[in-house]
Amino acid sequence: MRHGERLRVCVEDDGQGFCLAQSTDRLGLKGLREPVELAGGEISIASSAGSGTAVTVDLVLTEDSGA
C-alpha cells in the first residue's frame, strides 16, 4: 500500500509464531532487518508462540528509488 511518499508492505501468517524475546539473534530476523534499515526504512515484527507472525515494512520513496 502506498501512502504519499511512503510504501508500506504487510505480510501476515497464521502459523506457529515464536517468542520475539528469545529470537532476536536469529539470522532470518537479521536478514529481514538489515536491508530495510540500510534503505532508510523501518521494520516491525509481531509474533507470539501459537498465534502467527506479522511483518510490516515502511520505506520512504524517493525519485531515485524506482518505485
PyMOL commands that set and color helices and strands:
alter all, ss='L'
color gray80, all
select helices_A, chain A and resi 20-22+27-38+63-65
alter helices_A, ss='H'
color red, helices_A
select strands_A, chain A and resi 2-3+6-13+42-47+53-60
alter strands_A, ss='S'
color yellow, strands_A
deselect
rebuild
show_as cartoon
